[in-house]
Amino acid sequence: MAEPLQPREAVRRMASYSPPTAGRRGRLRLDFNENTVGCSPRVLEFLRKHLDEEALAVYPEYAEARRELAEFFGVSPDQLLLTNGTDEAIQLVINTYVDAGDEVCLLKPSYAMYRFYAELAGAEVREIPYETGTLAFPLEQLLAAITDRTRAVLIANPNNPTGTGASVEALARVLDRAAHAAVLVDEAYYEFSGVTLLPLVGKHPNLFVSRTFSKVYGLAALRAGCLISQAANIAWVRKGQSPYSVNAVAALAARAAIRDQEYIRGYVEEVRAARELLSSELDRLGIPYYPSQANFVLVRAGDRAVWLRDRLREAGVLVRDRSYELPGCVRITVGTREQVRRLIAELEKIW
C-alpha cells in the first residue's frame, strides 16, 4: 500500500482548532460572544424582499455593499474590502505580507485564528503575554518585541478572551514602532468599547482595521466582515482574495444591518447594563473576574472551571472554559439583563 500523502511542515506543526459548536440551539448561548437575541428584524425583511430564484442563481455582486459599508464607516469604497468574516481578513493580511520564516507578533492569550493563519503561512510566531494579574495591554513589552524581521502585528481591541483593551494612543505607538509591518487591529467588539482606530487609517500606511457582523449585528451564521486600510493596501490584498468569497446573502444582510442603528444602539445599551449587573452579582457571590470592555466577562473559577462549565451546561446555560490558555478561567458572554438573571440563578444553586 502506498504511503499517505504528507502535508507541509507548517501544517504538521500546527495544533488543531475545533471549537465546540454542536448542539447549541435552544440553550442560553453565553459561550461564543454572539448577539444573544438575534439580528434586527429589518435584516430578514430586506432578505425576503431581495432574494428570489434569479438572485440565488447568479454570482454575488459587491458594488452596492462596498459603497454603503464604506459610507457607514467613513472611508472611500477603495479603502474597504468585504470579507468572509474577520477570519478571511486575517488570512488575507497574512497571505499578502508574510512569507515563510517571517516574524509575526501576537498577544497571548488572544483570538486563536491569529496564530492559526500565521503558523499556516510558516511564520515564526512571537507571543507577548498580557500583564500577569490584571491582563492589561502589555504595551512596552510588545514594543520591545517588534524587530526588523517583524512583518505583521495582530491585535484584538478589546481583546478576546480577556475583555481588556488598549487606548488609541497606545496603538498609535505600536503603529509607529512597526512602521515596516502590517498592523491589523481587530475591532470585533468595538461597539461595546467605543475605541476605534478608523480615524488613523489615512495617517498610518501600515494600519489595517477589521470589523465583523458576527457579534453585535447578530449575523454569525452568514460570515460577513470587512477589512479597511489605505487604498493601495486594499488593492494588494484584493489580489489574493477569491473573487466570490462572500456569499450574496451575507452581502445583502450586512447592508440591511447597518441601516438599523437604533436596534444596534439599543442592544449595546442593554449589554452594557447587563455587564454591570453581572459584575455586581459576581461580586456579591464572591466570584472573582476581570473587568471587561467587551460583551463578555472572564471569570476566575480556579480548579472548578471545567466543573462549572459542565454544571451550567446541564442547566441549559453554555459558557466557555478557557483553562487551556488561562488556568481556571471561564468566559461568559453578556447578553440581556434577563439572561444574566437566569445565569445568576443557576450559579447560586451550584457555586
N, C-alpha and C positions, 0 to 999 in steps of 0.2 A: 504494500500500500504506500502511496506517495506521502511524503511528509507534508503536514499542514502548512499553508502559506503563512509566512511570518510578517507581522506589521513593522512599521518603522520603529526605531529605538525609542523615540519620544512617546509613542503610543504604549509601548511595553512598560515604560516607567510610570505612566500616569495611573493615579488611583481612579477607580470608577466612581461616578456620581449618580446615585439613584435615589432621588427624594421620595419619601413615602406618600405618593399622591393617589393611591387607590382607596376606594370605599369612603370617600369624604362627604358625598352628597347627603343631605338630610341631617347632618350634625352641625353643631356650632363650630364653625371653622375659624379657630383662633391660632392657626399653625403656619400660614403662608403669607401673612400680611396683605391679604386681599381686601377689597371692599366687601364688607360682611352683609350688605343689604342688596347689592346688585347695582347695575348701571342705571343711568337716567332712563325713564320710560320713553323719552324722546328719541333715544337711540333705536329702540325697537320699532317705533313708529317710522323713523327715517328708513330703516332697512326694509320694512314692509312696502313702503312707497317706491323704493328704488330697485328692489330685487324682483326680477322676473326670469323667464326661461332664457331670453337673449342675454341678460346681464350675466348669467352664470355660464354661458356658452363661449364668451369671449375673454381674452386675456385682460388682466387689470390695466387700467389707465390711472396714472397718479397725478396728472397736472392739477386738477382741482384740489385734491387733498394737499399737495405740496403748497399750493398758493394759499389755501385757507389756514393751514397749520403755520406757515411762515408768518402770515399776518398776525395770527394769535400770539406767537412767540416773539414778535417784534423784530424779525430778521427778514432778509430777502429770500425768495424761493431757491436761489442758487446756493444759499448757505445751509439748506436743510435737506436731509436725506430721510425718507420714510424707510423704516427698518422692521424686520420681523422680531418685534420685541427689543428690549435692551440687549439681549444675548447676541443678536446679529450685529448690533452697533459695536459691541466689544470685539467680536470676532473680526469685523471689518477694519477696525483701527489696528489690531494686532497684525492682520494679514497685510495691511498696507505699509506698515512702518517697521516691523520686527522680523529679522532674519534668524535662522537657527544660530544659537550661540550668543545672540544679543542679550542684553540685560533688561529685565522688566522689574520695576519696583511696585510692590503691593503692600498693603497694610494687613495686619493679622490680629484677630480674625476679620474676615470680610466676605463679600459675596463670592461663592465658590467658582463662578464662571470666569473670574479674572484669572485665577491660577489655571483653570481648565484650558482656556484658549492659549494662554502663554506657554504652558507645557506642550500643548498640541503643536505649537509652532517650533518647538525645540529651543525655546528661550531659556536663559539662566534666570531663575526667579529669585529675587531678594525680597524677603518679607520683614517688615518693620512692625513690631508688636505695639498695640495700643498700650497706653500707660497702665502699669500694674496698679490695681486697687481702684482707680477711677475710670479706666477705659477712655481717658481723654485723648484727643487727637495728638499724636506724637510728632509735632512739627519739627523740632530741632533734630530729632533722630532721623526723620525722613530726609530732611535737607542734607544731613551728613551722609546718608546712604546713596544719594544720587551722584553718579560718576560720569565721566566722559563716555563710558560704554552704555549708559542707560538710554534706551530707545523709546521706552514708554513708562508712564506712571499712571496707575489706575486707582481712582479714589471714589468711594461712595460717600455722598454727603447729603443727609445724615447716613451714618454707616449701618449696615446690616451685618451682624445681629446686635451690635452694641447699642444702637439708638443714639449714639453721641455724634456730634457734628463739629465742623471746623468753620471758622469765620472766613468771610471773603478776603480779608487782609492776609490771613494765614495761607490760603490757597494761592493768592497772588504771589507770595514769596516762593511757593513751590514752582509756579509757572516761570518765574524769573530764574530760579536755580536750574530748572530743567529746560532751558530755552532751546536746547538741541533735541529734545524728545517730545513725543506726543503725550500730552497730559489729558486723560479722559476723566472728567468729573461726572459721575453717575448721579443724577438728581431724581431718582425713582421716588423718593419720599419728600420732594421739595414742598409740596402743598402743605405738609404738616409742620415744616420748619420755617418756611419763608425765606430761606437763604439760597440765592442763586448767583451763578457766575455768567449768566447770559449777557449782562451789560459789558462784560470784559472780552467778548468774542472778537470785537473789532480791534482791540488793543493788543491781544496776545495771539500771534500766528500759530502757536503750538497748542492752543486750547480747543478741546472737544467737549461738548456738553450733551449728555443723553437724557431723554425723558421717556417715560413709559405710560401706556394706557392700561397697564395691568393692575395698578394699585388703586388710587383714588377714583379713577374713572370706571372701575369695575368691568374691564374687558380682558381679563387674564386669558380667557379661553381663545381669544382671537389673535393674540400675539402681535400687538401693534406698538410701535415705538418710533422714535426719531433721533437722529444724530445731527447736531448743529455745530458748525465751525465756519471758518472763513471759506469763501467760495472756492479758492484754489485747492484747499484741503478736501472739500467735498467732491470736487471733480476727480481728484486722485482716488478717493475712497470708493466713489461710484464705479470706477473701472473694475474693481474687484467684487462687485455685488452682482448676484444673479439678477437678470432684468425683471423677473416676476416673483421675487422672494416674498413680497407682502401680498396676501390674497385680497381680492376686491371687496369682500365683506368687511375685512379689517379696516381697509382704507375708508370705506363708507362710514363705518362705526366711529372712527376717530374724528371725522368731520362733524358728525352729529354730536359727539360727546363734548367737544369744546364749545358748542353753541349753548349748552345749558349750564352756564357758570353759576346760576342761582342754586342748582342742585348740588354742584361741587362745593360751593361755599357752605351750604347747609350741612353737608356730610362732614366737611373738615371741622366745622364748629362743634358738631356732635362728637366727633372723635377726640378733639382736644378736651372737651368737657368730660368725656368718658375716661381719658387718660388721667386726668386729675382725680376722678373718682377712684379709679383702680389704684393709683398711688396712695391715696389716703386709706383705702381699705387694706392694702398690703401693710401699711404702717400699723394699722390697728391690729392686724393679725400677727405682727412681728415677723413678717416675711421680707427679708432684705431684697433690694433691687437696684438697678442703675437708672438714674434719671434719663429720660428719652426725649428726643426731638422728632421722633417718627411716630408711626401708628402702631407701635408695639413697645413692649416693656420686657427687658431681660431680667428675669428673677433668679436670685441666688438660692437654690433649693438644697445645695450641698449633696450629701450622699443619698438624698431622697428624690433626686431629679427624675430618674427613669421611673421610679415608683409613682411619683406624682403624675407624670405624663400618662402612665397606664391606668391609674385610678380615674383620672379625668376622662380618658377615652371610654372607659366602661360606663361613665355617666353621660356620654354623648357630647363631650366637650374636647376638641382637639387642640393641643398645644405642641410646640416643637422642642424636643430635647436637643440642646446644643453642647452637651457634655463632651462630645468628641473633640471640640476645639476650645471650650471654656468649661473646665470641670465643674459639675454641679449646677450648671445654668440651664434654665428653661425659658424659651422666648414665647411671649403671649401677645398675639395680635389684639389691638384695641379696636373695637367696633363701636357699638352704641352703648349708652348707659344701661339700657335694659339688659344687654348681653353681658356687660360687666357684672351686673347684679346676679345674673344666673351663674356666672363663673364663681363669684364670691360665695354664693350659697353652697356650691359644690365644694369649694375649698374649706369652708367652715366644717363640713362633715368629715373631712379626711385629714386636715393639717394637724 
